[in-house]
């Protein structure tokens, strides 16, 4: 919930002018559109990455796989917050079906995110060049490794570790301990309802 509120807050701050010297973001005010069209344009960029195929297909494929894998995994994690008794009464999802969904949908989403991240890592470390457009249509080709810093590699390593551990947990621990999901969901529900 905090994540969603934070995204909405940043989006509103990004679209709001900053006093006399501040302007709306130039990319989001094409043709003087209203907030609805601007918001739709931003959501298209966030979820479809439609501007990337024009610049770099590898970046497009890697980003699309990674981000959609993460989105599906995050949505799946909402099922962990709700205990099995509520999942069954509210949505008709039995504990065995919840287990199957966690294995197959969660495992597939994690694998998709992992493949996308590996594509992005390979793109970053193979010495690929990127074209940067400067003023007056002047273009410069720079090796991507020159644009990568230690914090970039650290963030990618953390993401790789999180995805790998999540897949190991989903595909390794869950099949041998089916009550694992129930134990975690009850604990998460107690945190969400502020009754730990």
Number of C-alpha atoms within 10 A of each C-alpha: 6 7 8 9 10 11 12 12 11 12 13 12 12 14 17 13 13 11 7 6 6 9 13 13 12 8 9 19 16 12 6 9 11 11 12 9 14 17 16 12 15 15 12 13 13 12 12 15 16 12 11 16 12 8 11 12 11 16 18 20 17 22 20 22 22 23 20 18 23 21 16 17 22 13 11 17 14 11 17 21 20 20 20 22 15 12 17 15 10 9 9 13 17 15 18 11 12 19 21 13 15 23 19 13 15 25 20 16 25 27 20 22 28 24 17 25 24 16 18 20 16 14 17 20 13 11 13 13 16 16 13 11 11 9 6 6 8 8 12 11 11 14 15 16 15 10 11 12 9 8 9 11 14 11 11 16 14 11 15 17 13 14 19 16 14 17 20 14 14 19 16 13 12 16 15 9 9 13 13 13 21 19 13 15 20 18 17 18 16 15 12 12 8 8 8 10
